[in-house]
Amino acid sequence: MQKEERRTAPRVKVNLPARWEGVLSRENATVTSLSQDGCFVLTAGLVQKRQLIWLEIAIPHAEPVSIWGEVVDQAYEIGFAVRFTSSSDEDEQRLTAYITEELKARAD
């Protein structure tokens, strides 16, 4: 049986330093997959599904993006997937610009 694809926004494979904070943890991490709607956070920190976290992603040549998200999936001792829930307009614009730039660069 084939798993249904739930992603609606284009995703880019990345290797971006990040920090995240949840109820019980404050950890450094790496974002390895990124879209306008969410990302995968590579980290040993523990989370629970549906937990809200704050995430700061270091975007090259720009201010870091700060965003709130909900944990939608986790891979024990590997990391977790986040669906973005809230950010400032400026952070959203920086994220969109970065993803658009990466998608364009990879299409060339």
Wavefront OBJ file of the C-alpha trace (Angstrom):
o trace
v 0.000 0.000 0.000
v 1.353 3.407 -0.976
v 1.484 6.134 1.666
v -0.565 9.217 0.788
v 1.479 12.370 0.281
v 0.207 15.074 2.654
v 2.641 17.807 1.699
v 1.225 20.632 -0.372
v 4.190 23.016 -0.570
v 7.432 22.351 -2.493
v 10.219 21.045 -0.255
v 13.949 21.582 -0.487
v 16.669 19.432 1.023
v 18.833 21.652 3.204
v 21.423 21.510 5.966
v 20.643 24.541 8.114
v 21.656 25.085 11.744
v 18.698 25.604 14.050
v 17.666 25.934 17.682
v 14.377 24.829 19.131
v 12.633 25.098 22.442
v 9.789 23.013 23.796
v 8.205 22.412 27.169
v 11.098 20.355 28.542
v 14.002 21.035 26.181
v 16.138 23.692 24.589
v 18.293 22.093 21.911
v 20.525 22.759 18.940
v 19.518 20.970 15.752
v 19.773 20.831 11.973
v 16.883 21.385 9.581
v 17.219 18.872 6.736
v 13.988 19.343 4.774
v 12.177 22.665 4.489
v 8.978 24.030 2.961
v 6.730 27.023 3.504
v 4.487 24.787 5.648
v 7.006 22.890 7.771
v 10.328 21.125 8.137
v 12.196 18.122 9.511
v 14.381 18.840 12.540
v 17.348 16.527 13.069
v 17.931 16.415 16.835
v 18.259 14.060 19.773
v 15.882 16.189 21.861
v 12.633 14.568 22.930
v 9.225 15.827 21.858
v 5.686 14.530 21.759
v 3.258 14.595 18.869
v 1.091 17.748 18.863
v 3.599 19.576 21.088
v 4.100 23.246 20.232
v 7.704 24.345 19.790
v 9.585 27.528 18.955
v 12.135 27.098 16.188
v 14.884 29.407 14.952
v 16.419 28.509 11.582
v 19.673 30.091 10.385
v 19.102 31.193 6.792
v 22.259 31.996 4.773
v 22.842 35.720 4.110
v 19.781 36.778 6.151
v 18.515 37.136 9.688
v 17.406 33.832 11.266
v 13.766 32.838 10.838
v 11.831 32.431 14.106
v 8.667 30.395 13.856
v 6.192 28.474 15.995
v 5.200 24.983 14.978
v 3.422 21.810 15.990
v 5.186 18.445 16.070
v 3.327 16.220 13.597
v 5.622 13.186 13.577
v 8.722 11.971 15.368
v 11.506 9.502 14.734
v 12.924 8.423 18.092
v 16.515 9.662 18.613
v 16.596 11.064 15.060
v 14.301 14.049 15.006
v 10.806 15.246 14.275
v 8.581 16.856 11.657
v 7.012 20.242 12.356
v 4.045 21.963 10.749
v 4.476 25.722 11.019
v 1.652 27.473 12.842
v 2.709 31.084 13.417
v 5.410 33.591 12.490
v 5.869 37.268 11.852
v 5.307 38.611 8.328
v 9.031 39.377 8.084
v 10.052 35.831 9.043
v 7.550 34.387 6.589
v 8.916 36.610 3.811
v 12.531 35.580 4.542
v 11.527 31.905 4.551
v 9.631 32.264 1.256
v 12.532 34.130 -0.372
v 15.042 31.485 0.739
v 12.926 28.546 -0.479
v 12.198 30.283 -3.806
v 15.919 30.977 -4.291
v 16.837 27.348 -3.493
v 14.182 25.925 -5.831
v 15.344 28.221 -8.635
v 19.026 27.350 -8.090
v 18.268 23.632 -8.209
v 16.207 23.992 -11.399
v 19.122 25.648 -13.251
l 1 2 3 4 5 6 7 8 9 10 11 12 13 14 15 16 17 18 19 20 21 22 23 24 25 26 27 28 29 30 31 32 33 34 35 36 37 38 39 40 41 42 43 44 45 46 47 48 49 50 51 52 53 54 55 56 57 58 59 60 61 62 63 64 65 66 67 68 69 70 71 72 73 74 75 76 77 78 79 80 81 82 83 84 85 86 87 88 89 90 91 92 93 94 95 96 97 98 99 100 101 102 103 104 105 106 107 108
